[in-house]
Amino acid sequence: MPLSTEIGLIAPIALLAAFGLLNAGKLTPDHYAYQWMNVIGAAALTYTVIDPFNPGVFVTEVLWTLIGVYGVVKIYRARRKEANKPTSTHSNG
């Protein structure tokens, strides 16, 4: 795992940036940026706990990654649904 140190530094930057921006009101859970920062951070931590293996952190980070991916998919589906809504061309005037 030659890049584990560099990848291990990406993880807290991504996770803490997401958390900080959420708490500062700059992002919400329905922003792609928030979800992707969580996915990237959790996936990076997952990679770093493989060798030496840490089962508790590994399970936590795999689940965190999957939850973040679910968030991205949820945003995508909601936006696609909104974009495909028919617009009303009928006016009342």
Biotite code that builds the C-alpha atoms (Angstrom):
import biotite.structure as struc

atoms = struc.array([
    struc.Atom([0.000, 0.000, 0.000], chain_id="A", res_id=1, res_name="MET", atom_name="CA", element="C"),
    struc.Atom([2.465, 2.612, -1.196], chain_id="A", res_id=2, res_name="PRO", atom_name="CA", element="C"),
    struc.Atom([0.045, 5.530, -1.194], chain_id="A", res_id=3, res_name="LEU", atom_name="CA", element="C"),
    struc.Atom([-1.607, 4.839, 2.155], chain_id="A", res_id=4, res_name="SER", atom_name="CA", element="C"),
    struc.Atom([-0.110, 7.917, 3.825], chain_id="A", res_id=5, res_name="THR", atom_name="CA", element="C"),
    struc.Atom([-1.263, 10.282, 1.084], chain_id="A", res_id=6, res_name="GLU", atom_name="CA", element="C"),
    struc.Atom([-4.677, 8.640, 0.861], chain_id="A", res_id=7, res_name="ILE", atom_name="CA", element="C"),
    struc.Atom([-4.898, 8.709, 4.652], chain_id="A", res_id=8, res_name="GLY", atom_name="CA", element="C"),
    struc.Atom([-4.445, 12.494, 4.552], chain_id="A", res_id=9, res_name="LEU", atom_name="CA", element="C"),
    struc.Atom([-7.207, 12.922, 1.957], chain_id="A", res_id=10, res_name="ILE", atom_name="CA", element="C"),
    struc.Atom([-9.728, 11.199, 4.230], chain_id="A", res_id=11, res_name="ALA", atom_name="CA", element="C"),
    struc.Atom([-9.853, 13.664, 7.126], chain_id="A", res_id=12, res_name="PRO", atom_name="CA", element="C"),
    struc.Atom([-9.674, 16.646, 4.790], chain_id="A", res_id=13, res_name="ILE", atom_name="CA", element="C"),
    struc.Atom([-12.696, 15.434, 2.815], chain_id="A", res_id=14, res_name="ALA", atom_name="CA", element="C"),
    struc.Atom([-14.718, 14.319, 5.834], chain_id="A", res_id=15, res_name="LEU", atom_name="CA", element="C"),
    struc.Atom([-14.020, 17.369, 7.961], chain_id="A", res_id=16, res_name="LEU", atom_name="CA", element="C"),
    struc.Atom([-14.603, 19.740, 5.047], chain_id="A", res_id=17, res_name="ALA", atom_name="CA", element="C"),
    struc.Atom([-17.989, 18.129, 4.419], chain_id="A", res_id=18, res_name="ALA", atom_name="CA", element="C"),
    struc.Atom([-18.907, 18.303, 8.094], chain_id="A", res_id=19, res_name="PHE", atom_name="CA", element="C"),
    struc.Atom([-17.671, 21.856, 8.495], chain_id="A", res_id=20, res_name="GLY", atom_name="CA", element="C"),
    struc.Atom([-19.454, 23.122, 5.382], chain_id="A", res_id=21, res_name="LEU", atom_name="CA", element="C"),
    struc.Atom([-22.642, 21.389, 6.482], chain_id="A", res_id=22, res_name="LEU", atom_name="CA", element="C"),
    struc.Atom([-22.505, 23.031, 9.897], chain_id="A", res_id=23, res_name="ASN", atom_name="CA", element="C"),
    struc.Atom([-21.639, 26.417, 8.380], chain_id="A", res_id=24, res_name="ALA", atom_name="CA", element="C"),
    struc.Atom([-24.765, 26.182, 6.248], chain_id="A", res_id=25, res_name="GLY", atom_name="CA", element="C"),
    struc.Atom([-22.780, 26.208, 3.001], chain_id="A", res_id=26, res_name="LYS", atom_name="CA", element="C"),
    struc.Atom([-23.881, 22.685, 2.064], chain_id="A", res_id=27, res_name="LEU", atom_name="CA", element="C"),
    struc.Atom([-26.881, 20.513, 2.784], chain_id="A", res_id=28, res_name="THR", atom_name="CA", element="C"),
    struc.Atom([-27.203, 16.738, 2.532], chain_id="A", res_id=29, res_name="PRO", atom_name="CA", element="C"),
    struc.Atom([-28.823, 17.185, -0.895], chain_id="A", res_id=30, res_name="ASP", atom_name="CA", element="C"),
    struc.Atom([-25.679, 18.752, -2.385], chain_id="A", res_id=31, res_name="HIS", atom_name="CA", element="C"),
    struc.Atom([-23.551, 16.481, -4.534], chain_id="A", res_id=32, res_name="TYR", atom_name="CA", element="C"),
    struc.Atom([-20.415, 18.043, -3.038], chain_id="A", res_id=33, res_name="ALA", atom_name="CA", element="C"),
    struc.Atom([-21.397, 17.020, 0.488], chain_id="A", res_id=34, res_name="TYR", atom_name="CA", element="C"),
    struc.Atom([-22.133, 13.441, -0.509], chain_id="A", res_id=35, res_name="GLN", atom_name="CA", element="C"),
    struc.Atom([-19.026, 13.063, -2.681], chain_id="A", res_id=36, res_name="TRP", atom_name="CA", element="C"),
    struc.Atom([-16.749, 14.423, 0.063], chain_id="A", res_id=37, res_name="MET", atom_name="CA", element="C"),
    struc.Atom([-18.174, 11.782, 2.389], chain_id="A", res_id=38, res_name="ASN", atom_name="CA", element="C"),
    struc.Atom([-17.748, 9.025, -0.201], chain_id="A", res_id=39, res_name="VAL", atom_name="CA", element="C"),
    struc.Atom([-14.158, 10.046, -0.956], chain_id="A", res_id=40, res_name="ILE", atom_name="CA", element="C"),
    struc.Atom([-13.204, 10.460, 2.695], chain_id="A", res_id=41, res_name="GLY", atom_name="CA", element="C"),
    struc.Atom([-14.767, 7.191, 3.828], chain_id="A", res_id=42, res_name="ALA", atom_name="CA", element="C"),
    struc.Atom([-13.362, 5.250, 0.876], chain_id="A", res_id=43, res_name="ALA", atom_name="CA", element="C"),
    struc.Atom([-9.902, 6.669, 1.600], chain_id="A", res_id=44, res_name="ALA", atom_name="CA", element="C"),
    struc.Atom([-10.126, 5.600, 5.240], chain_id="A", res_id=45, res_name="LEU", atom_name="CA", element="C"),
    struc.Atom([-11.328, 2.164, 4.149], chain_id="A", res_id=46, res_name="THR", atom_name="CA", element="C"),
    struc.Atom([-8.200, 1.793, 2.047], chain_id="A", res_id=47, res_name="TYR", atom_name="CA", element="C"),
    struc.Atom([-5.897, 2.795, 4.888], chain_id="A", res_id=48, res_name="THR", atom_name="CA", element="C"),
    struc.Atom([-7.254, 0.224, 7.375], chain_id="A", res_id=49, res_name="VAL", atom_name="CA", element="C"),
    struc.Atom([-6.736, -2.775, 5.109], chain_id="A", res_id=50, res_name="ILE", atom_name="CA", element="C"),
    struc.Atom([-3.072, -3.245, 6.069], chain_id="A", res_id=51, res_name="ASP", atom_name="CA", element="C"),
    struc.Atom([-2.842, -3.615, 9.008], chain_id="A", res_id=52, res_name="PRO", atom_name="CA", element="C"),
    struc.Atom([-6.451, -4.712, 9.031], chain_id="A", res_id=53, res_name="PHE", atom_name="CA", element="C"),
    struc.Atom([-8.752, -2.967, 11.501], chain_id="A", res_id=54, res_name="ASN", atom_name="CA", element="C"),
    struc.Atom([-12.151, -4.689, 11.271], chain_id="A", res_id=55, res_name="PRO", atom_name="CA", element="C"),
    struc.Atom([-14.163, -2.140, 13.261], chain_id="A", res_id=56, res_name="GLY", atom_name="CA", element="C"),
    struc.Atom([-12.986, 0.851, 11.270], chain_id="A", res_id=57, res_name="VAL", atom_name="CA", element="C"),
    struc.Atom([-13.161, -1.140, 8.030], chain_id="A", res_id=58, res_name="PHE", atom_name="CA", element="C"),
    struc.Atom([-16.848, -2.002, 8.511], chain_id="A", res_id=59, res_name="VAL", atom_name="CA", element="C"),
    struc.Atom([-17.667, 1.544, 9.605], chain_id="A", res_id=60, res_name="THR", atom_name="CA", element="C"),
    struc.Atom([-15.972, 3.110, 6.592], chain_id="A", res_id=61, res_name="GLU", atom_name="CA", element="C"),
    struc.Atom([-17.390, 0.638, 4.063], chain_id="A", res_id=62, res_name="VAL", atom_name="CA", element="C"),
    struc.Atom([-20.884, 1.403, 5.365], chain_id="A", res_id=63, res_name="LEU", atom_name="CA", element="C"),
    struc.Atom([-20.156, 5.155, 5.403], chain_id="A", res_id=64, res_name="TRP", atom_name="CA", element="C"),
    struc.Atom([-19.010, 4.904, 1.770], chain_id="A", res_id=65, res_name="THR", atom_name="CA", element="C"),
    struc.Atom([-22.139, 2.982, 0.759], chain_id="A", res_id=66, res_name="LEU", atom_name="CA", element="C"),
    struc.Atom([-24.409, 5.459, 2.559], chain_id="A", res_id=67, res_name="ILE", atom_name="CA", element="C"),
    struc.Atom([-22.688, 8.299, 0.712], chain_id="A", res_id=68, res_name="GLY", atom_name="CA", element="C"),
    struc.Atom([-23.137, 6.530, -2.624], chain_id="A", res_id=69, res_name="VAL", atom_name="CA", element="C"),
    struc.Atom([-26.817, 6.060, -1.746], chain_id="A", res_id=70, res_name="TYR", atom_name="CA", element="C"),
    struc.Atom([-27.013, 9.817, -1.102], chain_id="A", res_id=71, res_name="GLY", atom_name="CA", element="C"),
    struc.Atom([-25.518, 10.567, -4.529], chain_id="A", res_id=72, res_name="VAL", atom_name="CA", element="C"),
    struc.Atom([-27.977, 8.200, -6.225], chain_id="A", res_id=73, res_name="VAL", atom_name="CA", element="C"),
    struc.Atom([-30.881, 9.701, -4.275], chain_id="A", res_id=74, res_name="LYS", atom_name="CA", element="C"),
    struc.Atom([-29.925, 13.231, -5.381], chain_id="A", res_id=75, res_name="ILE", atom_name="CA", element="C"),
    struc.Atom([-29.525, 12.070, -8.983], chain_id="A", res_id=76, res_name="TYR", atom_name="CA", element="C"),
    struc.Atom([-32.938, 10.392, -9.038], chain_id="A", res_id=77, res_name="ARG", atom_name="CA", element="C"),
    struc.Atom([-34.685, 13.369, -7.415], chain_id="A", res_id=78, res_name="ALA", atom_name="CA", element="C"),
    struc.Atom([-33.145, 15.826, -9.864], chain_id="A", res_id=79, res_name="ARG", atom_name="CA", element="C"),
    struc.Atom([-33.910, 13.607, -12.844], chain_id="A", res_id=80, res_name="ARG", atom_name="CA", element="C"),
    struc.Atom([-37.517, 13.269, -11.689], chain_id="A", res_id=81, res_name="LYS", atom_name="CA", element="C"),
    struc.Atom([-37.784, 17.051, -11.247], chain_id="A", res_id=82, res_name="GLU", atom_name="CA", element="C"),
    struc.Atom([-36.280, 17.667, -14.699], chain_id="A", res_id=83, res_name="ALA", atom_name="CA", element="C"),
    struc.Atom([-38.759, 15.262, -16.305], chain_id="A", res_id=84, res_name="ASN", atom_name="CA", element="C"),
    struc.Atom([-41.820, 16.869, -14.718], chain_id="A", res_id=85, res_name="LYS", atom_name="CA", element="C"),
    struc.Atom([-44.163, 18.270, -17.326], chain_id="A", res_id=86, res_name="PRO", atom_name="CA", element="C"),
    struc.Atom([-44.421, 22.024, -17.204], chain_id="A", res_id=87, res_name="THR", atom_name="CA", element="C"),
    struc.Atom([-47.789, 23.668, -17.348], chain_id="A", res_id=88, res_name="SER", atom_name="CA", element="C"),
    struc.Atom([-48.357, 25.877, -20.382], chain_id="A", res_id=89, res_name="THR", atom_name="CA", element="C"),
    struc.Atom([-51.925, 26.698, -19.405], chain_id="A", res_id=90, res_name="HIS", atom_name="CA", element="C"),
    struc.Atom([-52.427, 30.203, -18.062], chain_id="A", res_id=91, res_name="SER", atom_name="CA", element="C"),
    struc.Atom([-55.365, 31.544, -16.131], chain_id="A", res_id=92, res_name="ASN", atom_name="CA", element="C"),
    struc.Atom([-55.539, 34.919, -17.664], chain_id="A", res_id=93, res_name="GLY", atom_name="CA", element="C"),
])
